[in-house]
Amino acid sequence: MEFPFSRLRRRPDVEAENLQAYDATDLLLVDRALASGIPGTEIAVIGDEYGAIALPLVAAGLEGVRVHQDLASGRRALDLNASDLGLTGYASHELDESLLAGARLVLLQLPKSLAELEEIADAVARRAAPDVVLVAGGRVKHMTLAQNDVLAHRFAAVQAQRAERKSRLVIASEPQDAAGEPPFPVVRQHHGLTLVAHGGAFAGAKLDIGTRVLLDVLGLDQNASAAVDTPDDAGASASVVDLGCGTGALAVSYALAHSSARVIATDRSAAAVASARATAAANGVADRVEVMHDDAASALPDGIADVVLLNPPFHLGTSVHTGAATRLFEAAARILRPGGELLTVYNSALGYRAELTRLVGPTEQMHRTPKFTVTRSIRR
């Protein structure tokens, strides 16, 4: 029986006519796994965004398939799609020993970041079975020779396959013995702030430009003489949410500048969450910064926050799409108390001010450069 790929949905992620829950790469990876004859208990799937790899394997009778998805939205979508199709037989894991121990076949949707690919390849080579084969796939237009080079650092044999339906598989085998410590996480100092980053975290251990602009405007740079006026400065203990926290630069900087603030950092990326927790620990504020793996603050109650900090993405995977930012604006409006503040930095060309006013409340421009705009929105 042919698997009903068209029934897969992206929810709770953004859904639109130009966004679908599977592509030809998923189909190629599934075909490769089914042809291998390897039992489900020895198969690990990484980067399966909405279940288009794991669920067809389960539907074909393979039990015990292990799955790692970086995004909380992807994990929820996998479970929802499995429920819709009446499927069980897979288990979700972090990128660790429980995912990879004994795995002889690893199926990977190639990530955008070479750093994320490096961390995954290293983990597979270190932790999977000695005869493991890593089958990595992607859309040809997004693939580069640099990805092959990264795989070749950890596998003696790397062979690109012929392209099919505008997708291609790369087969990596013969894992090489790991020497020394894993390459991730990496640590970098930024003017008194220590950033820790796993491979899949946006911007790595660098301060991305938008975050740097927001830190400067809010006076949260560790070299700044004073921070801007906030509920914490007024004598109250502020409840602050860093929505889409990445490596935790905003959350940790706020905690360092406001000793009585309670900060919640939330991100849908597991790599970002691990990075933010490590960043909070490295800066001595782990007791005041709670980090959550969550999609658009869905686990937080309404009206919990006095302040929300936001540097929203403008990509969904490899597609430029503003829907991700809109979901975060809506989430900020829900979790802010009336009169609370949303402090946002975004690409100036996107012109979000009208949308912020509509979704959150009156919005003023605090700072603008040709590249970035910082606004303050007051929750109605």
C-alpha positions in Angstrom: 0.0 0.0 0.0 1.4 3.4 -1.0 2.0 5.8 1.8 -0.4 8.9 1.7 2.2 11.7 1.8 -0.4 14.2 0.7 -2.2 13.7 4.1 0.8 15.0 6.1 0.4 18.4 7.5 2.8 21.0 8.9 0.7 22.1 11.9 1.4 23.6 14.4 4.0 25.2 12.1 2.9 27.8 9.5 0.7 26.3 6.7 0.4 28.0 3.3 -0.1 27.0 -0.3 3.6 27.3 -1.1 4.7 25.2 2.0 4.2 21.4 2.1 5.0 18.8 4.7 7.3 16.6 2.5 9.6 16.8 -0.5 11.3 14.4 -3.0 14.2 14.0 -0.6 12.0 12.4 2.0 10.8 9.9 -0.7 14.4 9.0 -1.7 15.4 8.5 1.9 12.4 6.3 2.6 13.1 4.2 -0.5 16.7 3.8 0.5 15.8 2.6 4.0 13.1 0.1 2.8 15.6 -1.3 0.3 18.3 -1.8 2.9 16.6 -4.6 4.8 17.7 -3.1 8.1 15.2 -3.5 11.0 13.6 -0.4 12.4 15.4 -0.8 15.8 18.7 -0.2 13.9 17.5 2.9 12.0 17.8 6.5 13.3 16.2 9.4 11.5 17.5 13.0 11.9 15.9 16.2 10.6 12.5 14.7 9.7 10.6 17.9 9.7 7.0 16.6 9.8 7.2 12.9 9.9 7.6 12.2 6.1 10.5 9.8 6.7 9.7 8.1 10.0 6.0 7.5 9.4 6.3 5.8 6.0 8.9 3.4 7.6 6.5 2.6 10.4 3.6 2.2 8.0 5.8 -0.3 6.1 6.1 -2.4 9.2 9.4 -1.2 10.7 9.1 -1.0 14.5 11.4 0.9 16.8 12.5 3.7 14.5 14.3 6.4 16.4 13.8 10.0 15.5 15.6 13.3 16.3 13.9 16.6 15.3 15.5 19.8 16.4 12.3 21.8 16.2 9.5 21.6 18.8 7.0 22.3 16.1 8.3 19.4 14.1 8.0 17.0 17.1 4.4 18.1 17.6 3.6 17.8 13.8 5.1 14.2 13.8 2.8 13.2 16.7 -0.2 14.9 15.1 0.4 13.3 11.7 1.0 9.9 13.4 -2.3 10.2 15.3 -4.2 11.2 12.1 -2.8 8.1 10.3 -3.2 5.8 13.3 0.5 5.0 13.4 2.9 4.2 16.3 6.2 2.4 16.5 8.7 5.3 16.6 10.4 7.0 19.5 11.7 10.6 19.8 15.2 11.3 21.1 17.7 14.1 21.6 20.9 14.0 19.5 22.6 11.6 22.0 23.5 8.0 22.8 19.9 6.9 23.1 19.3 8.0 19.5 22.4 6.5 17.9 23.6 3.5 19.9 23.5 0.4 17.7 22.2 2.3 14.7 23.4 0.8 11.4 21.5 3.2 9.1 21.1 6.9 9.8 18.8 8.9 7.5 19.4 12.7 7.4 17.6 15.6 5.8 20.7 17.8 5.3 20.6 20.9 7.6 21.2 24.4 6.3 24.2 25.0 8.5 27.5 23.3 8.0 28.2 23.6 11.7 25.0 21.6 12.5 26.0 19.0 9.9 29.5 18.8 11.5 27.9 18.1 14.9 25.6 15.5 13.6 28.3 13.7 11.5 30.6 13.6 14.6 27.8 12.3 16.8 27.0 9.5 14.3 30.7 8.5 13.8 31.2 8.4 17.6 28.1 6.8 18.8 26.5 4.6 16.1 27.5 1.1 15.2 30.9 0.6 13.6 29.3 -0.4 10.3 26.9 2.5 10.2 25.9 4.1 6.9 24.8 7.7 7.0 22.5 8.6 4.1 22.1 12.4 3.8 19.7 14.0 1.3 18.7 17.4 0.2 17.3 19.5 -2.6 20.0 19.9 -5.3 19.7 23.7 -5.3 20.6 23.8 -1.6 23.5 21.3 -1.7 27.1 22.2 -1.8 30.5 20.4 -2.1 31.3 21.8 1.4 28.7 19.4 2.8 30.6 16.5 1.3 33.8 17.9 2.8 32.3 18.0 6.3 31.1 14.4 6.0 34.6 13.4 4.7 36.1 14.6 8.0 34.3 11.8 9.9 33.7 9.1 7.2 36.4 7.5 5.0 33.9 7.0 2.1 31.6 9.7 0.9 29.7 9.2 -2.4 27.2 11.5 -4.0 24.4 9.7 -5.9 22.7 10.7 -9.1 20.1 13.4 -8.7 16.4 12.3 -8.9 13.4 14.7 -8.9 15.7 17.6 -8.1 17.0 15.9 -4.9 20.2 14.0 -4.3 21.5 11.5 -1.7 25.0 11.4 -0.4 26.2 8.1 1.2 28.8 8.3 4.0 30.3 5.1 5.4 33.3 3.7 7.2 33.2 6.1 10.2 36.7 7.1 11.4 37.7 6.8 15.1 37.0 10.0 17.0 40.0 11.7 18.6 39.7 14.2 21.4 36.6 16.1 22.5 33.6 16.6 20.3 33.8 19.9 18.3 30.6 21.2 19.9 29.5 23.1 21.8 31.9 26.1 21.1 32.5 29.0 23.5 33.2 32.6 22.7 33.6 35.8 24.8 31.8 39.0 23.8 32.7 42.0 26.0 32.0 40.2 29.3 29.3 37.9 27.9 30.2 34.3 27.4 28.2 32.6 24.5 28.0 28.8 24.2 26.7 27.3 21.0 25.8 23.9 19.6 26.0 23.4 15.8 22.4 24.0 15.1 22.0 27.2 17.0 21.4 30.3 14.8 24.6 32.5 14.4 26.6 30.0 16.4 28.8 31.5 19.2 28.7 34.9 17.4 26.4 37.8 18.3 24.2 38.2 15.3 23.8 41.8 14.1 20.2 42.1 15.1 20.8 40.9 18.6 23.8 43.3 18.9 21.6 46.2 17.8 18.9 45.4 20.4 21.4 45.0 23.2 23.0 48.3 22.4 19.6 50.1 22.2 18.5 48.6 25.5 21.8 49.3 27.2 22.3 45.6 27.9 25.9 45.5 26.5 28.0 44.4 29.5 30.2 47.5 28.9 27.3 49.9 29.0 27.1 52.2 32.0 23.3 51.8 32.6 20.3 49.9 31.2 17.1 51.5 30.0 14.2 52.0 32.4 12.2 48.8 33.0 9.8 47.5 35.6 12.9 46.0 37.4 14.5 49.5 37.7 11.2 50.8 39.2 11.6 48.4 42.2 9.4 45.5 41.0 10.6 42.1 40.1 10.1 41.9 36.3 8.9 38.8 34.6 10.8 38.8 31.2 10.5 36.4 28.3 13.1 36.1 25.6 10.9 34.7 22.8 13.1 32.7 20.3 16.1 33.0 22.5 18.8 31.4 20.3 22.0 31.0 22.3 20.5 33.1 25.1 22.4 36.3 24.5 19.3 38.6 25.2 18.0 36.6 28.2 21.4 36.3 29.9 22.3 39.9 29.2 19.0 41.0 30.7 19.5 38.8 33.8 23.0 40.2 34.3 21.8 43.8 34.0 18.7 43.3 36.2 19.4 41.3 39.3 15.8 40.8 40.5 14.3 40.0 37.1 13.0 36.5 36.4 13.8 35.5 32.9 12.3 32.8 30.8 14.1 32.0 27.5 12.1 29.9 25.0 13.0 28.6 21.6 11.6 25.9 19.3 15.1 24.6 18.4 16.6 21.9 20.7 20.1 23.1 19.7 19.3 26.6 20.7 17.8 25.5 24.1 20.9 23.4 24.9 23.1 26.4 23.9 21.0 28.9 26.0 21.2 26.7 29.1 24.9 26.4 28.7 25.2 30.2 28.2 23.2 30.9 31.3 25.4 28.5 33.3 28.7 30.0 31.9 27.6 33.5 33.0 26.5 32.5 36.5 22.7 33.1 36.0 21.4 29.6 35.5 19.3 30.1 38.7 17.5 33.1 37.3 17.1 32.1 33.6 14.7 29.2 32.9 15.1 27.8 29.3 12.2 26.0 27.7 12.0 24.0 24.4 8.7 25.2 23.1 7.0 26.5 20.0 5.9 30.2 20.1 5.5 30.1 23.9 2.7 27.7 23.7 3.4 26.3 27.2 3.3 29.7 28.9 0.1 31.1 30.4 -1.6 34.3 29.2 -0.4 37.5 30.7 2.7 36.1 32.4 5.2 38.7 31.1 6.0 42.3 31.9 8.6 42.4 29.1 9.1 40.3 26.0 12.4 40.5 24.0 12.1 39.4 20.4 14.5 39.0 17.4 12.2 37.2 15.0 13.3 35.0 12.1 12.3 35.7 8.6 12.9 32.2 7.2 10.9 29.0 7.4 13.5 26.3 6.6 14.9 27.4 3.2 11.9 29.6 2.4 11.7 33.3 3.0 8.3 33.7 4.8 7.1 36.2 7.4 4.6 33.8 8.9 7.2 32.8 11.6 7.4 36.4 12.8 3.6 36.8 12.8 3.2 33.7 15.0 5.7 35.2 17.5 4.0 38.6 17.5 0.7 36.9 18.3 2.4 34.8 21.0 4.0 38.0 22.6 0.5 39.6 22.6 -0.9 36.6 24.4 1.7 36.3 27.1 2.1 40.0 27.9 0.1 41.5 30.7 -1.9 44.7 29.7 0.6 47.5 29.7 3.6 45.2 29.2 6.3 45.9 26.6 7.4 44.0 23.5 10.9 45.1 22.4 11.6 43.9 18.9 14.4 44.1 16.4 13.8 43.3 12.8 15.1 43.8 9.3 14.1 47.4 8.4 13.0 46.3 4.9 10.2 44.2 6.4 8.3 47.1 7.9 6.6 45.2 10.8 5.5 48.3 12.7 1.9 48.3 11.4 1.6 44.6 12.1 3.0 45.0 15.6 0.5 47.8 16.3 -2.4 45.7 15.0 -1.4 42.5 16.9 0.1 43.9 20.1 -0.7 47.6 20.6 0.7 51.1 20.1 4.2 50.7 18.6 7.0 53.3 18.6 10.3 53.2 16.8 13.2 53.4 19.2 16.1 53.1 16.7 16.6 52.6 13.0 19.5 51.9 10.7 19.4 50.9 7.0 19.5 47.3 8.1 17.6 47.1 11.4 14.8 48.7 13.3 14.1 48.5 17.0 10.5 49.1 18.3 8.7 49.2 21.6 5.0 47.9 21.6 2.7 48.4 24.5 0.2 45.6 25.1 -3.4 47.0 25.0 
